[in-house]
Amino acid sequence: METFLRIENIKLWARVGVLDEERKLGQLFSLDIFLWTDFRESTANDDINKTIDYSKLIQILKDQSKKIYCFTIEKYSNTILEIIDKEFKLSKIKIILTKCNPPITGFDGKVSIVRIIENN
């Protein structure tokens, strides 16, 4: 049975973008995270120490987002993956990072990048 933890719609403010204003003022991003690990022990024993502390993860990502300054959503997504991987050492991580309001004339949609890493 495949089991993963899904955390949806984490709101992050970061200075990411090609335009100077994006990097100076920052903008809103939304992050969805999917985390794979062995949940058998936490499931069997109801042991919170044997699972992922997602409140800690969310706080780390919010704190780190304030320090982000880069041109591309690709770079930002890689930084997020590195933070999660370093902190939790999971078997698989998937993220969907969405730029909520990209400053593109005539476009009112969103832009997302999906990244997946697997640790064997």
trRosetta pair geometry for C-beta under 8 A, 3 or more apart (Angstrom, degrees):
i j d omega theta_ij theta_ji phi_ij phi_ji
2 36 7.6 -42 -167 -124 89 116
3 36 7.6 130 89 -133 52 72
3 39 5.1 -85 106 30 139 133
4 34 5.1 32 144 -179 139 89
4 35 5.9 160 -169 74 88 39
4 36 4.6 -47 -102 -82 102 70
4 92 7.5 -64 -106 80 126 107
5 33 7.9 0 106 112 87 93
5 34 7.3 160 80 -156 48 44
5 35 4.5 -15 57 59 98 100
5 37 7.7 -7 1 24 109 98
5 39 7.8 139 -47 -78 96 132
5 51 7.9 115 -65 -178 141 102
5 52 5.6 -133 23 46 163 137
5 54 6.6 -148 157 -69 139 128
6 32 7.2 -6 -170 -176 88 95
6 33 7.2 164 -152 87 43 54
6 34 5.3 -8 -102 -104 75 74
6 35 7.9 -170 -72 20 32 71
7 10 6.3 29 137 -42 109 112
7 32 6.9 173 89 -155 57 50
7 33 4.5 3 54 54 102 100
7 35 7.5 29 -2 -5 103 110
7 54 5.5 175 -82 -158 133 131
7 57 7.4 -170 -14 93 169 129
7 58 7.0 -147 -178 -72 147 103
8 32 5.0 2 -121 -117 61 95
9 30 5.5 -30 -135 -161 57 110
9 31 7.7 113 -147 61 9 45
9 32 6.7 19 -38 -78 44 82
10 30 7.0 136 65 -162 47 53
10 31 4.3 -33 61 63 103 98
10 32 7.5 168 13 -75 85 32
10 33 7.1 18 -1 -8 130 107
10 58 5.7 -153 -124 -131 125 95
10 61 6.4 32 150 96 149 142
10 62 7.6 -124 177 -63 109 89
11 28 6.4 -30 -161 -156 94 101
11 29 7.5 142 -159 78 46 50
11 30 6.2 -24 -98 -102 57 68
12 28 7.5 132 75 -158 45 52
12 29 4.6 -26 69 67 96 101
12 30 7.6 170 22 -88 81 19
12 31 5.8 38 -5 -13 122 119
12 61 6.4 -78 -92 144 127 100
12 62 6.3 -145 -110 -106 80 57
12 65 4.1 -153 -168 -112 108 163
13 26 5.1 56 169 152 90 133
13 27 7.2 -172 -147 93 68 16
13 28 6.1 -34 -97 -95 70 55
13 29 7.4 171 -89 19 21 81
13 65 6.1 117 63 130 47 123
13 66 7.1 34 82 -87 92 67
14 26 5.9 -176 104 -146 15 99
14 27 7.2 -34 65 57 58 60
14 29 5.8 -6 24 1 109 128
14 65 4.5 -96 -72 -171 98 89
14 66 7.6 -112 -101 -70 63 22
14 68 4.2 -9 -152 72 113 130
14 76 6.2 114 128 -136 157 135
15 22 6.8 131 -164 138 59 60
15 23 4.6 70 167 -154 100 46
15 24 6.9 132 -143 0 121 9
15 25 7.4 149 -113 69 92 30
15 26 4.4 -67 -75 -86 69 77
15 27 7.8 106 -107 10 37 69
15 68 6.2 172 45 98 70 73
15 69 4.8 -2 85 -106 118 69
15 70 7.8 121 100 20 73 47
16 22 6.5 -57 90 151 35 111
16 23 7.1 60 -87 -92 10 70
16 26 7.9 47 10 -135 61 62
16 27 7.2 -96 52 46 75 98
16 29 7.3 30 39 -55 132 133
16 68 6.2 -20 -56 135 100 118
16 69 7.7 -160 -75 -136 57 22
16 70 5.5 1 -118 66 83 77
16 71 7.3 40 -163 123 65 6
16 72 7.2 -50 -173 85 102 14
16 73 6.3 99 148 -84 135 56
16 75 7.6 -173 -136 71 112 98
16 76 4.8 -15 -108 -55 151 142
16 99 7.5 -125 93 -99 115 113
17 21 7.8 -37 90 78 137 63
17 22 2.6 -36 60 124 142 156
17 23 5.9 -142 56 -44 80 71
17 27 6.8 56 -34 14 135 131
17 71 6.9 -47 110 -154 15 43
17 99 7.8 112 -85 -135 100 140
17 102 7.9 165 -119 -136 116 77
17 103 7.4 58 -164 23 147 110
18 22 6.9 53 46 37 41 142
18 71 5.7 52 -91 -163 55 91
18 72 7.9 42 -62 -77 80 62
19 22 4.5 98 66 -4 87 103
19 23 7.4 -172 92 1 50 83
19 103 6.1 -35 10 65 153 139
20 23 6.1 -67 -155 44 35 103
20 24 5.8 28 153 -18 72 115
21 24 5.6 -59 -135 43 30 108
21 25 5.5 -5 177 11 71 115
21 103 7.5 47 79 -21 122 169
22 25 7.0 -60 -120 52 15 85
22 26 7.4 58 180 -110 48 13
22 27 5.8 -38 -143 -12 80 123
22 103 6.8 -139 -68 11 109 127
23 26 7.8 26 -157 -70 17 49
23 69 5.9 74 -160 -156 98 82
23 70 7.8 -169 -112 51 108 15
23 71 7.5 -27 -71 -88 126 52
27 99 6.9 38 109 -156 128 89
27 100 7.3 -160 154 47 99 90
27 101 6.4 -132 -170 61 121 93
28 100 4.5 -27 99 34 101 136
28 101 6.6 54 52 13 100 102
29 65 7.5 -150 46 -144 122 134
29 76 7.5 -143 -93 143 166 148
29 97 6.1 -8 -178 -172 124 87
29 98 6.3 149 -164 77 69 52
29 99 5.9 -38 -106 -99 83 47
29 100 6.4 -165 -107 -15 25 91
30 97 7.8 156 81 -157 48 42
30 98 4.4 -14 59 61 93 111
30 100 5.7 91 -14 -70 100 104
30 110 7.9 -22 32 -155 120 144
31 61 6.9 -115 66 165 162 149
31 80 6.9 -160 -132 -146 140 154
31 95 6.3 -25 -163 -164 95 106
31 96 7.2 153 -155 79 45 56
31 97 5.5 -6 -106 -106 82 69
31 98 7.4 -163 -73 22 37 76
32 95 6.8 151 82 -159 56 54
32 96 4.3 4 53 50 105 104
32 98 7.9 44 -1 -10 93 109
33 57 7.6 -131 90 141 168 138
33 84 7.1 179 -144 -104 133 150
33 93 7.3 -31 -162 -163 91 90
33 94 7.4 145 -161 83 44 57
33 95 5.4 -13 -104 -105 68 81
34 92 7.9 -25 115 118 95 95
34 93 7.2 145 81 -162 64 42
34 94 4.0 -2 55 58 113 103
34 95 7.5 -157 23 -71 72 38
35 52 5.7 57 114 -66 152 172
35 84 7.5 -137 -99 -176 110 128
35 88 7.1 -26 -150 122 133 157
35 90 5.4 -99 -164 -130 89 164
35 92 7.8 155 -159 87 34 62
35 93 6.0 -1 -109 -111 65 74
36 90 5.9 123 69 166 58 111
36 91 4.8 -75 109 70 102 96
36 92 3.8 21 38 52 131 96
36 93 7.3 -132 24 -62 82 40
37 51 7.9 145 82 -144 130 52
37 52 6.5 138 23 -49 143 110
37 88 7.5 -97 -65 159 140 111
37 90 4.9 -87 -68 -134 98 87
37 91 5.9 151 -100 7 47 94
38 41 7.1 52 124 5 100 92
38 91 7.5 85 -33 -21 74 131
39 42 5.4 -65 -162 52 67 107
39 43 5.3 72 138 -31 88 108
39 51 6.4 40 -128 -112 84 94
40 43 5.7 -62 -146 39 25 112
40 44 6.0 17 162 -15 66 112
41 44 5.9 -55 -138 40 28 105
41 45 5.9 -15 175 19 66 115
41 47 6.3 -38 140 47 90 126
41 50 4.3 -97 103 171 112 152
42 45 6.8 -72 -127 57 21 82
42 46 7.2 45 179 -125 57 14
42 47 5.3 -112 -115 63 59 74
42 48 7.1 74 -140 -96 109 22
42 50 4.1 -168 -66 93 84 96
42 51 3.8 76 -112 -55 166 100
43 46 7.8 9 -170 -67 16 48
45 50 6.9 63 62 28 117 147
47 50 4.2 50 95 13 113 113
47 51 7.3 154 94 -13 66 90
48 51 6.1 -66 -151 37 41 107
48 53 7.7 67 167 -87 94 85
52 57 6.8 4 167 -26 104 137
52 88 6.1 23 -125 -140 102 137
52 90 7.6 10 -89 -86 128 121
53 56 4.0 39 115 13 114 118
53 57 6.7 152 96 -17 65 85
54 57 5.1 -49 -144 37 43 117
54 58 6.2 47 156 -23 71 100
55 58 5.9 -50 -147 34 30 111
55 59 6.5 29 154 -16 62 107
56 59 5.9 -60 -151 38 30 109
56 60 6.3 32 153 -21 66 107
56 87 7.9 -173 125 174 109 135
57 60 5.7 -54 -148 34 31 112
57 61 6.4 26 156 -15 65 107
57 84 6.8 42 -149 -116 116 85
57 87 6.7 152 -106 106 81 148
57 88 7.0 -1 -91 -47 119 132
58 61 5.9 -59 -149 39 30 109
58 62 6.3 29 154 -18 66 108
59 62 5.7 -54 -144 37 32 111
59 63 6.2 31 157 -18 66 107
60 63 5.9 -59 -149 38 28 110
60 64 6.1 21 157 -14 65 112
60 83 6.3 172 137 170 117 121
60 87 6.3 98 122 -85 176 160
61 64 5.8 -57 -140 42 29 108
61 65 6.2 39 158 -33 64 104
61 80 6.6 38 -130 -133 109 94
61 83 6.5 136 -92 110 73 148
61 84 7.9 13 -74 -65 111 89
62 65 5.8 -48 -147 23 28 116
62 66 7.6 34 153 -23 56 97
63 66 6.3 -55 -171 21 35 112
63 67 7.7 17 143 -7 62 107
64 67 5.7 -65 -163 38 47 109
64 68 6.8 62 143 -43 73 96
64 79 7.4 -171 151 148 126 113
64 83 5.8 -125 8 -104 176 153
65 68 5.4 -37 -153 5 43 121
68 76 5.9 61 -170 -121 141 97
68 79 6.4 155 -111 90 111 161
70 75 4.3 -122 156 97 151 137
70 76 5.8 -174 60 -58 126 80
70 79 7.7 171 -5 -22 149 137
71 75 6.8 72 55 17 67 139
72 75 4.7 101 67 3 90 96
72 76 7.0 -155 102 0 52 86
73 76 5.4 -54 -146 42 38 114
73 77 6.1 42 154 -24 68 105
73 97 6.1 176 -176 108 101 119
73 99 5.8 -96 -88 -39 133 116
73 111 6.8 -163 -20 116 165 110
73 113 5.1 160 127 -10 113 128
74 77 5.9 -54 -147 35 26 110
74 78 6.6 28 153 -19 61 106
74 113 6.1 176 -87 -121 58 165
75 78 5.7 -56 -152 34 32 113
75 79 6.6 34 150 -21 65 103
76 79 5.6 -52 -152 32 34 114
76 80 6.6 36 150 -19 65 103
76 97 6.5 -180 106 164 105 159
77 80 5.6 -51 -152 34 35 114
77 81 6.5 37 151 -19 66 103
77 95 6.2 177 -155 92 94 127
77 97 4.6 -148 -93 16 97 145
77 113 5.0 -99 -46 90 157 129
77 115 4.9 144 156 -14 124 141
78 81 5.6 -51 -149 35 34 112
78 82 6.4 36 152 -20 65 105
78 115 7.3 -165 -77 -132 54 165
79 82 5.7 -54 -149 35 32 113
79 83 6.5 34 153 -21 64 104
80 83 5.8 -54 -150 33 32 112
80 84 6.5 26 155 -14 66 106
80 95 5.8 142 112 -155 130 175
80 97 6.5 158 18 -74 157 132
81 84 5.9 -58 -147 40 31 107
81 85 5.9 27 158 -18 67 112
81 93 6.1 147 -138 103 84 136
81 95 6.4 -134 -74 7 84 133
81 115 5.8 -89 -60 120 133 137
81 117 5.7 105 -167 -7 129 133
82 85 5.8 -57 -139 41 27 110
82 86 6.0 27 161 -20 64 110
83 86 6.1 -58 -146 37 24 109
83 87 6.2 13 161 -12 62 115
84 87 6.1 -67 -146 41 26 105
84 88 6.0 -31 178 27 65 115
84 90 7.3 -32 149 15 99 123
84 93 5.4 135 112 -138 136 153
84 95 7.6 171 -2 -57 154 125
85 88 7.2 -82 -128 54 16 77
85 89 7.0 65 -176 -86 55 38
85 90 7.1 -104 -114 33 57 83
85 93 6.4 -114 -71 1 83 151
85 117 6.6 -29 -78 87 130 147
85 119 7.2 140 -141 -52 107 131
86 89 8.0 0 -167 -54 13 70
89 119 7.3 -103 -166 90 60 169
90 93 5.5 104 74 -58 128 93
90 119 6.8 130 91 27 47 125
91 118 7.0 -2 155 -155 64 72
91 119 5.7 -127 -141 62 34 88
91 120 8.0 60 -154 -93 80 33
92 116 7.1 -4 -173 -170 95 93
92 117 7.1 180 -149 92 52 50
92 118 4.8 -9 -105 -109 88 75
92 119 7.1 -151 -68 23 43 71
93 116 7.1 172 90 -148 52 49
93 117 5.3 5 54 53 95 90
94 114 7.1 -3 -173 -172 94 89
94 115 7.2 171 -150 89 50 48
94 116 4.6 -8 -103 -102 83 86
95 114 7.3 178 89 -147 49 47
95 115 5.3 -2 54 56 92 93
95 116 8.0 -177 20 -76 58 46
96 112 5.5 5 -178 -176 90 128
96 113 7.5 174 -150 83 49 40
96 114 5.2 -13 -102 -100 78 78
97 112 6.4 156 81 -152 43 71
97 113 5.3 -8 58 55 95 88
97 115 7.5 11 3 8 106 108
98 110 5.1 11 -174 168 111 126
98 111 7.0 152 -153 81 62 39
98 112 4.2 -28 -95 -92 78 95
99 102 4.8 66 117 -66 125 92
99 110 6.5 168 78 -164 57 73
99 111 4.7 -2 48 61 107 93
99 112 7.4 -162 17 -76 65 44
100 110 5.8 -30 -132 -117 34 108
101 110 7.7 -36 -61 -101 33 73
102 107 6.8 -22 81 102 102 124
102 109 7.8 -9 35 83 107 66
102 110 7.2 127 -5 -141 98 36
102 111 5.0 37 -35 4 143 120
104 107 3.9 -1 93 41 112 129
